[in-house]
Amino acid sequence: MITKKSVLVTGGAGGMGLATAFKLSQNGFHVFVADNNAAMIKNVELTDGITPLLMDVTDRKSIERAFNEIKSQTDSLAGVVNFAGILRVGSISEMPEETLSLLLDINVMGTYRVNQIFLPLLNRNIKGRIINISSETNWQSGGPFNGAYAMSKHAIEAYSDSLRRELMFLGIDVVKIQPGPVSAGEKLYH
C-alpha cells in the first residue's frame, strides 16, 4: 500500500501532463499517470514515484479499471488533475460531426467521467482537490477555425464553477487552470 499522498494525472504521458507528474513526484507525491497512448506511457514506466496506467477517458469501463487499480494501492487521493484533451481546428460550419463529437467526448465528458468515478477516493481525503485544465481560450470569443476547441474549454469553465460550488461543502476544492500555448518541441520536464 502506498503511504504518501497520491495524485492522479490524466493525459499524463506527455506535454504539460507529464511535466506536472514529474514535478509532483519530485515534491513527494506518488503520481498515477493515466493516458490512452501505450507507447507514450512507457516514458514513465521506470520513474520512481510514478505508476503508469492505461486509461481512455471516453470509456467508462477503462476509467473504472484504473480506479480499481489505484484503489488497490491507496485508500485516498490528494488530487485529480485533468489534462486529457485534444485540439481539433477547422471551420466549425464544415467540421465533421464525428470530429466535434470526439473532441467534446474527450475534453468535456472525459473530465466529467474521471471526476465522477474518482470522487469517492477524494471524499476520504479532507483536503482533496480536483484540478481541471481549461485554456486561455475560455475567456476569448471563439476565433475562426478554433470554435470546437473553444466550445469545449468554455464548457470546462462552467462545469468547474458548478462543481466547485457543490463540492465545497465536502471540503474538496475545484481549481481551474487556464494555460496558454506550449511549443510541442519544448522540453517541459527533466
Buried (B, 14 or more C-beta within 10 A) or exposed (E): EBEEBBBBBBBBBBBBBBBBBBBBBEEEBBBBBBBBEEEBBEBBEEBEBBBBBBBBBBBBEBBEBBBEBBBEEBEBBBBBBBBBBBEBEBEBEEBEEEEBEBBBBBBBBBBBBBBEBBBEBBBEBEEBBBBBBBBEBBEEEBEEBBBBBBBBBBBBBEBBEEBBEEBEEEEBBBEBBBEEEEEEEEEBBE
